[in-house]
């Protein structure tokens, strides 16, 4: 089953005052690796990451392979991963994943994280992305891990 319609153009940017989202790719490898590897405990405490196998220790090369897989998913329209960047410094501060809902109850499952040093952005990112999904994406039902 197709994840998004053929005539849907996935957004290539989301701009807010506090962050910018762009498709994640290998060009973000060093910044992405630094962001999540410095924030493993914070990410594990983020809604949606309980009991998941990631984050786990990875080399830069392993991370690059992961980013290439996400870029291939984006190009193939089977999943959409965005890097979250600081709007002034372009530093990687998080990530948003939009993939088919494996549990089948929704059109898409969404997870996001921000680095521990930007923990105050967790809720703002979740709220902004939730609005964006309603306004710019073709999904009727989205499962987005949220704080209880």
Secondary structure, 3 states (H helix, E strand, C coil): CCCCCCCCCCCCCEECCCCEEEECCHHHHHHHHHHHHCCHHHHHCCCCCCCCCCCCCCCHHHHHHHHHHHHHHHHHCCEEEEEEECCCCCCEEEEEEEECCCCCCCCEEEEEEECHHHHHHHHHHHHHHHHHHHHHCCCCCEEECCCC
